Amino acid sequence: MANNTINPEALLVQMRALASQAQSKPVDASAVEKGDDFAKLLQQSINKVNELQQTGSAKAQSFQKGDPNMQLSEVMVSLQKADVSFKAMVEVRNKLVSAYQEIMNMQV
């Protein structure tokens, strides 16, 4: 049977990292010093969202097929993670488009 426990400390660390990303502050200085650029970070984020969506879909299909090791709570949490990450990615995209439009409308 799958382990359905949530580690509060790990969850808090993830929440702080996401909050820091949302505020456009780097999580740690070492990542910036290594030369990680915005495009690479954006690509990694898109890949992570895609991975979460595929995982959620796979778990839902397993549950629908009657897999005895797949619990409904695990499926629901996985699907919610995918949904929240997708919505966050859409908001990031919207902010990028808005910033681009603002820059393009600036008088030179």
C-alpha positions in Angstrom: 0.0 0.0 0.0 1.2 3.5 -0.8 2.5 5.9 1.8 0.0 8.7 2.1 1.7 10.8 4.8 2.6 14.4 4.2 5.8 15.8 5.6 5.0 19.2 7.0 8.5 20.5 6.9 9.0 19.5 3.2 5.6 21.1 2.3 6.6 24.3 4.1 9.9 24.4 2.2 8.1 23.9 -1.1 5.6 26.6 -0.3 8.3 29.1 0.6 10.2 28.3 -2.6 7.0 28.8 -4.7 6.2 32.1 -2.9 9.8 33.2 -3.5 9.4 32.4 -7.2 6.1 34.2 -7.4 7.8 37.3 -6.0 10.6 37.0 -8.5 13.2 36.5 -5.9 15.8 33.8 -6.3 15.4 30.9 -3.9 19.2 30.6 -3.4 22.1 32.6 -4.6 24.0 29.5 -5.9 21.5 28.9 -8.6 21.9 32.5 -9.9 25.7 32.3 -9.6 25.8 29.2 -11.8 24.4 31.2 -14.7 20.9 29.7 -14.8 19.0 32.0 -17.1 15.4 32.8 -17.3 14.7 30.6 -20.4 16.1 27.6 -18.7 14.1 28.2 -15.6 10.9 28.7 -17.6 11.6 25.5 -19.6 12.1 23.5 -16.3 8.9 24.9 -14.9 6.9 23.9 -18.0 8.4 20.4 -17.9 7.5 20.1 -14.2 3.9 21.2 -14.9 3.7 18.6 -17.7 5.2 15.9 -15.5 2.6 16.7 -12.8 -0.2 16.5 -15.3 1.0 13.2 -16.7 1.4 11.7 -13.2 -2.1 12.8 -12.2 -3.6 11.4 -15.4 -1.7 8.1 -14.9 -2.9 7.8 -11.3 -6.5 8.5 -12.3 -6.4 5.9 -15.0 -4.9 3.3 -12.6 -7.7 4.1 -10.1 -10.4 3.8 -12.8 -9.0 0.4 -13.8 -9.4 -0.7 -10.2 -5.8 -0.9 -9.1 -6.0 -1.9 -5.4 -2.8 0.0 -4.5 -4.2 3.3 -5.8 -6.2 5.3 -3.3 -8.7 8.0 -4.2 -7.0 10.5 -1.9 -3.7 10.0 -3.7 -5.4 10.5 -7.1 -7.2 13.6 -5.9 -4.0 15.2 -4.4 -2.1 14.4 -7.6 -4.8 16.0 -9.8 -5.0 19.1 -7.6 -1.2 19.5 -7.7 -1.4 19.4 -11.5 -4.3 21.9 -11.6 -2.6 24.4 -9.3 0.7 24.2 -11.1 -1.0 24.7 -14.4 -3.0 27.7 -13.1 0.3 29.1 -11.7 2.0 28.7 -15.1 -0.9 30.4 -16.9 -0.6 33.4 -14.5 3.2 33.5 -15.1 2.5 33.5 -18.9 -0.1 36.3 -18.4 2.4 38.4 -16.5 5.0 37.9 -19.1 2.7 38.9 -21.9 1.6 41.9 -19.9 5.2 42.9 -19.3 6.1 42.4 -23.0 3.1 44.6 -24.1 4.1 47.3 -21.6 7.7 47.3 -22.9 6.5 47.4 -26.5 4.3 50.4 -25.7 7.1 52.4 -24.1 8.2 55.5 -26.0 11.9 55.5 -27.0 
